[in-house]
Amino acid sequence: MKTRIFLALLALGGASSAHAANNCSVNLEGNDAMKYNLTNIDVPKSCANFTINLKHTGKMAKNVMGHNVVVAKTADMGGIDADGIKAGLASDYLKAGDTRIIGHSKVVGGGESTSVSIPVAKLTAAGAPLSFFCSFPGHSALMKGTVTLK
């Protein structure tokens, strides 16, 4: 009987760990109306890495209505955007080697998905406030949100 109780508790503990691992990622969607489905992403400080899974739920091609996700200090968004426009689509609208960027995905079009995994230590070291946004020209005005370390 004690063995069964121990095994049941062990199984529950394993389920909690699996659930905790799931908290180290988030599913983000962008659409043809230039909107993300989230305005805030909570990142547990207990995670070693945090993954943002981006799905473009629209139908338009990436050269017309492409989306990516960029994580940076909120104060750096404007500069990253301005430099990204010059870099073009081939560079995912991001200046090569831009140290202001904490993490980013590639640009995807309608029906496509991508992911970016960011070491939580980089988020912690950057300090706050942090934001996520789309660097496709003009999109960051609507497609942005906050990143909160919890």
Long-range contacts (C-beta under 8 A, 24 or more apart in sequence): 20-46, 23-47, 24-48, 24-49, 24-50, 24-51, 25-50, 25-51, 25-52, 25-53, 26-50, 26-51, 26-52, 26-53, 27-53, 27-55, 28-52, 28-53, 28-54, 28-55, 28-69, 28-132, 29-54, 29-55, 29-56, 29-57, 30-54, 30-55, 30-56, 30-57, 30-58, 30-67, 30-69, 30-134, 30-143, 31-56, 31-57, 31-58, 32-58, 32-59, 32-60, 32-65, 32-110, 33-58, 34-65, 34-134, 34-139, 34-142, 34-143, 35-142, 35-143, 36-132, 36-134, 36-143, 36-144, 36-145, 38-145, 39-145, 39-146, 40-145, 40-146, 40-147, 40-148, 41-132, 41-145, 41-146, 41-147, 41-148, 42-148, 42-150, 43-120, 43-123, 43-147, 43-148, 43-149, 43-150, 44-120, 44-150, 45-120, 45-124, 45-149, 45-150, 47-120, 48-119, 48-120, 48-121, 49-117, 49-118, 49-119, 49-120, 50-117, 50-118, 50-120, 50-123, 51-115, 51-116, 51-117, 51-118, 52-103, 52-105, 52-115, 52-116, 52-118, 52-132, 53-113, 53-114, 53-115, 54-105, 54-108, 54-113, 54-114, 54-115, 54-116, 55-112, 55-113, 56-108, 56-109, 56-110, 56-111, 56-112, 56-113, 57-110, 58-110, 58-111, 59-110, 59-111, 60-109, 60-110, 61-109, 61-110, 62-89, 62-107, 62-108, 62-109, 62-110, 62-112, 63-89, 63-109, 64-109, 65-109, 65-110, 65-136, 66-107, 66-108, 66-109, 66-136, 67-107, 67-108, 67-134, 67-136, 67-139, 67-143, 68-92, 68-93, 68-94, 68-104, 68-105, 68-106, 68-107, 68-108, 68-114, 68-134, 68-135, 68-136, 69-104, 69-105, 69-116, 69-132, 69-133, 69-134, 70-94, 70-101, 70-103, 70-104, 70-105, 70-132, 70-133, 70-134, 70-135, 71-101, 71-102, 71-103, 71-104, 71-116, 71-118, 71-123, 71-130, 71-131, 71-132, 71-147, 72-100, 72-101, 72-102, 72-126, 72-130, 72-131, 72-133, 73-100, 73-102, 73-126, 73-127, 73-129, 73-130, 73-131, 74-129, 74-130, 74-131, 74-146, 75-129, 76-100, 77-131, 77-133, 77-140, 77-144, 80-135, 81-133, 81-135, 81-137, 81-140, 84-135, 84-137, 85-137, 92-135, 93-135, 93-136, 93-137, 94-135, 102-126, 102-130, 104-135, 107-136, 120-149, 123-147, 123-149, 124-149
